Amino acid sequence: MTTCVFVQIRCTPGTTYSVAEEIALREIHSELYSTSGDYDLLVKLYVPEGQDVGHFINEHMSGIKGLERTLTTLTFKAF
């Protein structure tokens, strides 16, 4: 079973589209949106069973030029 997480991303001004393109090229996301407010992008992704969420996100998103900060929201089965 995979873990669904949402990652909000704050980008350095002027880099939102290049950050989004790099995420898309890495093919780790389920959905990717541009947003307004405190964060610039919203990524929905599934972390494979047995993998640590923090390590997975760090391994796949670190090093993206223009990515300034992330906020990860974990999901849990409600019903």
N, CA, C and O atoms as a Tinker XYZ file with bonds, in Angstrom:
   316  protein
     1  N      0.841000   -1.183000    0.000000    73     2
     2  CA     0.000000    0.000000    0.000000    64     1     3
     3  C      0.886000    1.246000    0.000000    63     2     4     5
     4  O      1.883000    1.310000    0.720000    81     3
     5  N      0.525000    2.200000   -0.788000    73     3     6
     6  CA     1.301000    3.436000   -0.874000    64     5     7
     7  C      0.722000    4.487000    0.070000    63     6     8     9
     8  O     -0.420000    4.379000    0.516000    81     7
     9  N      1.520000    5.492000    0.361000    73     7    10
    10  CA     1.084000    6.609000    1.190000    64     9    11
    11  C      0.905000    7.833000    0.311000    63    10    12    13
    12  O      1.832000    8.247000   -0.384000    81    11
    13  N     -0.282000    8.407000    0.342000    73    11    14
    14  CA    -0.557000    9.623000   -0.428000    64    13    15
    15  C     -0.120000   10.833000    0.390000    63    14    16    17
    16  O     -0.509000   10.980000    1.549000    81    15
    17  N      0.681000   11.686000   -0.210000    73    15    18
    18  CA     1.103000   12.926000    0.439000    64    17    19
    19  C      0.923000   14.094000   -0.528000    63    18    20    21
    20  O      0.972000   13.934000   -1.747000    81    19
    21  N      0.718000   15.247000    0.045000    73    19    22
    22  CA     0.647000   16.491000   -0.712000    64    21    23
    23  C      1.839000   17.334000   -0.290000    63    22    24    25
    24  O      2.090000   17.509000    0.902000    81    23
    25  N      2.575000   17.856000   -1.268000    73    23    26
    26  CA     3.740000   18.681000   -0.988000    64    25    27
    27  C      3.497000   20.058000   -1.599000    63    26    28    29
    28  O      3.337000   20.196000   -2.812000    81    27
    29  N      3.472000   21.075000   -0.735000    73    27    30
    30  CA     3.391000   22.454000   -1.211000    64    29    31
    31  C      4.825000   22.958000   -1.368000    63    30    32    33
    32  O      5.686000   22.698000   -0.528000    81    31
    33  N      5.058000   23.670000   -2.441000    73    31    34
    34  CA     6.414000   24.110000   -2.755000    64    33    35
    35  C      6.451000   25.624000   -2.927000    63    34    36    37
    36  O      5.657000   26.201000   -3.670000    81    35
    37  N      7.383000   26.249000   -2.230000    73    35    38
    38  CA     7.660000   27.664000   -2.430000    64    37    39
    39  C      8.886000   27.758000   -3.325000    63    38    40    41
    40  O      9.907000   27.121000   -3.067000    81    39
    41  N      8.776000   28.552000   -4.368000    73    39    42
    42  CA     9.863000   28.701000   -5.339000    64    41    43
    43  C     10.495000   30.085000   -5.217000    63    42    44    45
    44  O      9.856000   31.048000   -4.793000    81    43
    45  N     11.751000   30.153000   -5.597000    73    43    46
    46  CA    12.409000   31.446000   -5.727000    64    45    47
    47  C     11.644000   32.237000   -6.783000    63    46    48    49
    48  O     11.271000   31.666000   -7.808000    81    47
    49  N     11.397000   33.528000   -6.571000    73    47    50
    50  CA    10.638000   34.300000   -7.550000    64    49    51
    51  C     11.171000   34.123000   -8.973000    63    50    52    53
    52  O     12.374000   34.200000   -9.223000    81    51
    53  N     10.244000   33.884000   -9.889000    73    51    54
    54  CA    10.576000   33.734000  -11.298000    64    53    55
    55  C     10.963000   32.323000  -11.720000    63    54    56    57
    56  O     11.300000   32.102000  -12.883000    81    55
    57  N     10.921000   31.354000  -10.787000    73    55    58
    58  CA    11.358000   29.999000  -11.132000    64    57    59
    59  C     10.241000   28.956000  -11.072000    63    58    60    61
    60  O     10.507000   27.767000  -11.249000    81    59
    61  N      9.017000   29.369000  -10.831000    73    59    62
    62  CA     7.922000   28.407000  -10.634000    64    61    63
    63  C      7.771000   27.447000  -11.808000    63    62    64    65
    64  O      7.631000   26.241000  -11.606000    81    63
    65  N      7.796000   27.962000  -13.015000    73    63    66
    66  CA     7.589000   27.093000  -14.177000    64    65    67
    67  C      8.760000   26.140000  -14.398000    63    66    68    69
    68  O      8.556000   24.998000  -14.811000    81    67
    69  N      9.973000   26.591000  -14.133000    73    67    70
    70  CA    11.120000   25.686000  -14.305000    64    69    71
    71  C     11.137000   24.620000  -13.214000    63    70    72    73
    72  O     11.530000   23.484000  -13.476000    81    71
    73  N     10.720000   24.961000  -12.001000    73    71    74
    74  CA    10.619000   23.968000  -10.931000    64    73    75
    75  C      9.551000   22.947000  -11.284000    63    74    76    77
    76  O      9.771000   21.745000  -11.137000    81    75
    77  N      8.399000   23.408000  -11.747000    73    75    78
    78  CA     7.313000   22.496000  -12.137000    64    77    79
    79  C      7.760000   21.571000  -13.268000    63    78    80    81
    80  O      7.448000   20.380000  -13.257000    81    79
    81  N      8.480000   22.108000  -14.229000    73    79    82
    82  CA     8.962000   21.297000  -15.343000    64    81    83
    83  C      9.924000   20.211000  -14.859000    63    82    84    85
    84  O      9.862000   19.071000  -15.319000    81    83
    85  N     10.806000   20.566000  -13.939000    73    83    86
    86  CA    11.760000   19.586000  -13.414000    64    85    87
    87  C     11.043000   18.486000  -12.636000    63    86    88    89
    88  O     11.414000   17.317000  -12.740000    81    87
    89  N     10.033000   18.840000  -11.867000    73    87    90
    90  CA     9.252000   17.829000  -11.144000    64    89    91
    91  C      8.558000   16.912000  -12.134000    63    90    92    93
    92  O      8.557000   15.693000  -11.962000    81    91
    93  N      7.970000   17.489000  -13.166000    73    91    94
    94  CA     7.287000   16.680000  -14.182000    64    93    95
    95  C      8.249000   15.715000  -14.863000    63    94    96    97
    96  O      7.888000   14.570000  -15.133000    81    95
    97  N      9.462000   16.161000  -15.142000    73    95    98
    98  CA    10.459000   15.304000  -15.788000    64    97    99
    99  C     10.886000   14.136000  -14.900000    63    98   100   101
   100  O     11.258000   13.077000  -15.406000    81    99
   101  N     10.835000   14.320000  -13.604000    73    99   102
   102  CA    11.232000   13.258000  -12.667000    64   101   103
   103  C     10.152000   12.190000  -12.520000    63   102   104   105
   104  O     10.416000   11.116000  -11.980000    81   103
   105  N      8.942000   12.473000  -12.994000    73   103   106
   106  CA     7.829000   11.518000  -13.019000    64   105   107
   107  C      7.555000   10.857000  -11.674000    63   106   108   109
   108  O      7.370000    9.642000  -11.598000    81   107
   109  N      7.529000   11.664000  -10.613000    73   107   110
   110  CA     7.227000   11.117000   -9.290000    64   109   111
   111  C      5.837000   11.521000   -8.810000    63   110   112   113
   112  O      5.353000   11.015000   -7.797000    81   111
   113  N      5.205000   12.420000   -9.528000    73   111   114
   114  CA     3.940000   12.984000   -9.066000    64   113   115
   115  C      2.737000   12.271000   -9.679000    63   114   116   117
   116  O      2.818000   11.648000  -10.738000    81   115
   117  N      1.623000   12.391000   -8.965000    73   115   118
   118  CA     0.342000   11.949000   -9.491000    64   117   119
   119  C     -0.357000   13.147000  -10.128000    63   118   120   121
   120  O     -0.935000   13.051000  -11.211000    81   119
   121  N     -0.288000   14.278000   -9.425000    73   119   122
   122  CA    -0.880000   15.530000   -9.915000    64   121   123
   123  C      0.048000   16.675000   -9.530000    63   122   124   125
   124  O      0.743000   16.607000   -8.516000    81   123
   125  N      0.056000   17.727000  -10.345000    73   123   126
   126  CA     0.921000   18.885000  -10.114000    64   125   127
   127  C      0.155000   20.136000  -10.503000    63   126   128   129
   128  O     -0.319000   20.258000  -11.632000    81   127
   129  N      0.037000   21.064000   -9.566000    73   127   130
   130  CA    -0.741000   22.286000   -9.794000    64   129   131
   131  C      0.059000   23.525000   -9.429000    63   130   132   133
   132  O      0.906000   23.486000   -8.537000    81   131
   133  N     -0.209000   24.610000  -10.115000    73   131   134
   134  CA     0.270000   25.924000   -9.735000    64   133   135
   135  C     -0.779000   26.506000   -8.791000    63   134   136   137
   136  O     -1.976000   26.379000   -9.045000    81   135
   137  N     -0.343000   27.141000   -7.710000    73   135   138
   138  CA    -1.283000   27.680000   -6.729000    64   137   139
   139  C     -0.948000   29.130000   -6.410000    63   138   140   141
   140  O      0.115000   29.631000   -6.776000    81   139
   141  N     -1.862000   29.790000   -5.730000    73   139   142
   142  CA    -1.600000   31.142000   -5.261000    64   141   143
   143  C     -1.514000   31.111000   -3.739000    63   142   144   145
   144  O     -1.980000   30.166000   -3.101000    81   143
   145  N     -0.925000   32.136000   -3.173000    73   143   146
   146  CA    -0.796000   32.186000   -1.723000    64   145   147
   147  C      0.647000   32.047000   -1.292000    63   146   148   149
   148  O      1.558000   32.483000   -1.996000    81   147
   149  N      0.858000   31.437000   -0.126000    73   147   150
   150  CA     2.199000   31.310000    0.436000    64   149   151
   151  C      3.093000   30.349000   -0.343000    63   150   152   153
   152  O      4.319000   30.459000   -0.300000    81   151
   153  N      2.478000   29.411000   -1.052000    73   151   154
   154  CA     3.241000   28.432000   -1.832000    64   153   155
   155  C      2.862000   28.540000   -3.297000    63   154   156   157
   156  O      1.767000   28.995000   -3.629000    81   155
   157  N      3.763000   28.124000   -4.171000    73   155   158
   158  CA     3.585000   28.307000   -5.611000    64   157   159
   159  C      3.096000   27.059000   -6.341000    63   158   160   161
   160  O      2.424000   27.159000   -7.368000    81   159
   161  N      3.435000   25.882000   -5.809000    73   159   162
   162  CA     3.060000   24.629000   -6.455000    64   161   163
   163  C      2.481000   23.670000   -5.428000    63   162   164   165
   164  O      2.807000   23.741000   -4.243000    81   163
   165  N      1.625000   22.779000   -5.888000    73   163   166
   166  CA     1.069000   21.719000   -5.066000    64   165   167
   167  C      1.262000   20.411000   -5.818000    63   166   168   169
   168  O      0.801000   20.259000   -6.950000    81   167
   169  N      1.945000   19.469000   -5.179000    73   167   170
   170  CA     2.238000   18.180000   -5.789000    64   169   171
   171  C      1.552000   17.082000   -4.979000    63   170   172   173
   172  O      1.702000   17.009000   -3.759000    81   171
   173  N      0.807000   16.240000   -5.668000    73   171   174
   174  CA     0.241000   15.047000   -5.039000    64   173   175
   175  C      1.084000   13.884000   -5.510000    63   174   176   177
   176  O      1.282000   13.687000   -6.709000    81   175
   177  N      1.584000   13.107000   -4.546000    73   175   178
   178  CA     2.389000   11.952000   -4.927000    64   177   179
   179  C      2.135000   10.790000   -3.977000    63   178   180   181
   180  O      1.598000   10.962000   -2.883000    81   179
   181  N      2.530000    9.621000   -4.417000    73   179   182
   182  CA     2.358000    8.409000   -3.630000    64   181   183
   183  C      3.735000    7.845000   -3.299000    63   182   184   185
   184  O      4.533000    7.550000   -4.189000    81   183
   185  N      3.996000    7.702000   -2.006000    73   183   186
   186  CA     5.261000    7.142000   -1.549000    64   185   187
   187  C      5.097000    5.627000   -1.467000    63   186   188   189
   188  O      4.180000    5.139000   -0.806000    81   187
   189  N      5.974000    4.882000   -2.130000    73   187   190
   190  CA     5.857000    3.428000   -2.126000    64   189   191
   191  C      5.918000    2.837000   -0.714000    63   190   192   193
   192  O      6.575000    3.379000    0.175000    81   191
   193  N      5.224000    1.727000   -0.535000    73   191   194
   194  CA     5.187000    1.043000    0.751000    64   193   195
   195  C      6.607000    0.709000    1.210000    63   194   196   197
   196  O      7.445000    0.262000    0.427000    81   195
   197  N      6.846000    0.936000    2.478000    73   195   198
   198  CA     8.141000    0.614000    3.049000    64   197   199
   199  C      9.175000    1.715000    2.937000    63   198   200   201
   200  O     10.255000    1.603000    3.516000    81   199
   201  N      8.870000    2.777000    2.205000    73   199   202
   202  CA     9.825000    3.884000    2.080000    64   201   203
   203  C      9.446000    5.009000    3.038000    63   202   204   205
   204  O      8.268000    5.308000    3.230000    81   203
   205  N     10.450000    5.617000    3.626000    73   203   206
   206  CA    10.244000    6.732000    4.524000    64   205   207
   207  C      9.825000    7.963000    3.719000    63   206   208   209
   208  O     10.457000    8.300000    2.717000    81   207
   209  N      8.769000    8.625000    4.157000    73   207   210
   210  CA     8.233000    9.780000    3.424000    64   209   211
   211  C      9.280000   10.882000    3.290000    63   210   212   213
   212  O      9.483000   11.415000    2.200000    81   211
   213  N      9.936000   11.223000    4.380000    73   211   214
   214  CA    10.938000   12.288000    4.341000    64   213   215
   215  C     12.095000   11.975000    3.420000    63   214   216   217
   216  O     12.527000   12.831000    2.648000    81   215
   217  N     12.600000   10.757000    3.492000    73   215   218
   218  CA    13.698000   10.366000    2.611000    64   217   219
   219  C     13.264000   10.364000    1.151000    63   218   220   221
   220  O     14.013000   10.805000    0.278000    81   219
   221  N     12.055000    9.868000    0.881000    73   219   222
   222  CA    11.558000    9.816000   -0.493000    64   221   223
   223  C     11.484000   11.215000   -1.093000    63   222   224   225
   224  O     11.952000   11.447000   -2.208000    81   223
   225  N     10.894000   12.140000   -0.350000    73   223   226
   226  CA    10.758000   13.512000   -0.849000    64   225   227
   227  C     12.132000   14.156000   -1.013000    63   226   228   229
   228  O     12.395000   14.813000   -2.020000    81   227
   229  N     12.996000   13.972000   -0.040000    73   227   230
   230  CA    14.339000   14.549000   -0.121000    64   229   231
   231  C     15.123000   13.988000   -1.307000    63   230   232   233
   232  O     15.773000   14.741000   -2.033000    81   231
   233  N     15.065000   12.686000   -1.505000    73   231   234
   234  CA    15.799000   12.058000   -2.606000    64   233   235
   235  C     15.310000   12.511000   -3.977000    63   234   236   237
   236  O     16.099000   12.653000   -4.911000    81   235
   237  N     14.012000   12.736000   -4.089000    73   235   238
   238  CA    13.439000   13.044000   -5.399000    64   237   239
   239  C     13.274000   14.530000   -5.691000    63   238   240   241
   240  O     13.098000   14.917000   -6.846000    81   239
   241  N     13.331000   15.368000   -4.651000    73   239   242
   242  CA    13.124000   16.801000   -4.889000    64   241   243
   243  C     14.330000   17.665000   -4.561000    63   242   244   245
   244  O     14.396000   18.818000   -4.988000    81   243
   245  N     15.270000   17.135000   -3.821000    73   243   246
   246  CA    16.437000   17.961000   -3.497000    64   245   247
   247  C     17.246000   18.210000   -4.766000    63   246   248   249
   248  O     17.295000   17.376000   -5.670000    81   247
   249  N     17.854000   19.337000   -4.806000    73   247   250
   250  CA    18.666000   19.672000   -5.968000    64   249   251
   251  C     17.915000   20.343000   -7.094000    63   250   252   253
   252  O     18.517000   20.708000   -8.104000    81   251
   253  N     16.599000   20.518000   -6.944000    73   251   254
   254  CA    15.850000   21.235000   -7.974000    64   253   255
   255  C     16.128000   22.724000   -7.796000    63   254   256   257
   256  O     15.774000   23.317000   -6.777000    81   255
   257  N     16.761000   23.310000   -8.791000    73   255   258
   258  CA    17.111000   24.726000   -8.727000    64   257   259
   259  C     15.836000   25.571000   -8.667000    63   258   260   261
   260  O     14.933000   25.405000   -9.488000    81   259
   261  N     15.773000   26.460000   -7.705000    73   259   262
   262  CA    14.621000   27.335000   -7.549000    64   261   263
   263  C     13.641000   26.857000   -6.496000    63   262   264   265
   264  O     12.752000   27.612000   -6.099000    81   263
   265  N     13.780000   25.624000   -6.033000    73   263   266
   266  CA    12.918000   25.121000   -4.967000    64   265   267
   267  C     13.443000   25.674000   -3.650000    63   266   268   269
   268  O     14.561000   25.369000   -3.237000    81   267
   269  N     12.627000   26.488000   -3.000000    73   267   270
   270  CA    13.074000   27.197000   -1.810000    64   269   271
   271  C     12.666000   26.507000   -0.517000    63   270   272   273
   272  O     13.443000   26.445000    0.436000    81   271
   273  N     11.432000   25.983000   -0.490000    73   271   274
   274  CA    10.900000   25.405000    0.746000    64   273   275
   275  C      9.736000   24.489000    0.414000    63   274   276   277
   276  O      9.037000   24.702000   -0.576000    81   275
   277  N      9.525000   23.463000    1.243000    73   275   278
   278  CA     8.375000   22.577000    1.053000    64   277   279
   279  C      7.595000   22.436000    2.353000    63   278   280   281
   280  O      8.127000   22.642000    3.444000    81   279
   281  N      6.339000   22.084000    2.213000    73   279   282
   282  CA     5.466000   21.761000    3.336000    64   281   283
   283  C      4.720000   20.503000    2.943000    63   282   284   285
   284  O      3.961000   20.507000    1.974000    81   283
   285  N      4.929000   19.426000    3.688000    73   283   286
   286  CA     4.349000   18.130000    3.351000    64   285   287
   287  C      3.160000   17.837000    4.254000    63   286   288   289
   288  O      3.241000   17.982000    5.473000    81   287
   289  N      2.053000   17.421000    3.639000    73   287   290
   290  CA     0.863000   17.023000    4.378000    64   289   291
   291  C      0.634000   15.534000    4.140000    63   290   292   293
   292  O      0.452000   15.097000    3.004000    81   291
   293  N      0.645000   14.758000    5.229000    73   291   294
   294  CA     0.385000   13.324000    5.146000    64   293   295
   295  C     -1.116000   13.083000    5.140000    63   294   296   297
   296  O     -1.875000   13.858000    5.722000    81   295
   297  N     -1.541000   12.023000    4.492000    73   295   298
   298  CA    -2.961000   11.666000    4.507000    64   297   299
   299  C     -3.148000   10.340000    5.240000    63   298   300   301
   300  O     -2.253000    9.496000    5.281000    81   299
   301  N     -4.328000   10.185000    5.814000    73   299   302
   302  CA    -4.686000    8.977000    6.540000    64   301   303
   303  C     -6.071000    8.542000    6.114000    63   302   304   305
   304  O     -6.910000    9.373000    5.765000    81   303
   305  N     -6.309000    7.264000    6.140000    73   303   306
   306  CA    -7.626000    6.747000    5.777000    64   305   307
   307  C     -8.626000    7.179000    6.849000    63   306   308   309
   308  O     -8.457000    6.871000    8.028000    81   307
   309  N     -9.664000    7.893000    6.429000    73   307   310
   310  CA   -10.638000    8.444000    7.376000    64   309   311
   311  C    -11.815000    7.499000    7.637000    63   310   312   313
   312  O    -12.478000    7.604000    8.669000    81   311
   313  N    -12.065000    6.599000    6.727000    73   311   314
   314  CA   -13.235000    5.729000    6.882000    64   313   315
   315  C    -12.820000    4.280000    6.873000    63   314   316
   316  O    -13.666000    3.394000    6.993000    81   315
